[in-house]
């Protein structure tokens, strides 16, 4: 079970997030300033850190620098009331994995946490020798990046494979655009969104061999891989 370190000087928000994340299955330790957060980080191993940027004694950027200098690659999400581009860039320069501006929806934060933890787990886990997903009359071999039909085998790119894997793990279930982008591309910027649309168009072309398969656009929501 993933352990989270939350460093937030707003007591009400901190307690609210701590209770919410713990209730969602992520035991969360709350620290209320940068120094307390650093001590908590040193005292225990965490799977993910959430740092407010503007804090007394030590700001979130300084805290993140110390975390990175410690040699640990613990993922970091920044929470901030500042939406300036310079602040966002500074956050990523000091090693942030994500950056969310207040006010924010708690469910969005939860989805970003889950996407980051899933990405870190995938990067640290050996690739399975065999991972086959049936899609109608087709089959997707994730380990070898191949989409197979009775007539032919199509070699997929890494991005096509990651995207199709996410769809296969959620067959007949909606997936939001933002979640898809953050899971595979790392952020939901305009340019990544355009790139994703290109890859989805390619996947639709590959999947046409079976008319029972389609990737549907869900207006204002995202996509759904429909089979049958």
Protein Blocks (a to p, Z undefined) as FASTA:
>chain_A
ZZdddddfblklmmmmmmmmmmnopacdddfbfklmmmmmmmpccfbdcddfbdghiafk
lmmmmmmmnopacdcddddfbfcfklmmmmmmnopabdcdddddfklmmmmmmmmmmmmm
mmmpccdfbdcddehjbccdfknopacdfkbccdddfklmmmmmmmmmmghiacdfklmm
mmmnopacfklmmmmmmmmmmmmmmmmmpmkbccdddehilpcddeZZ
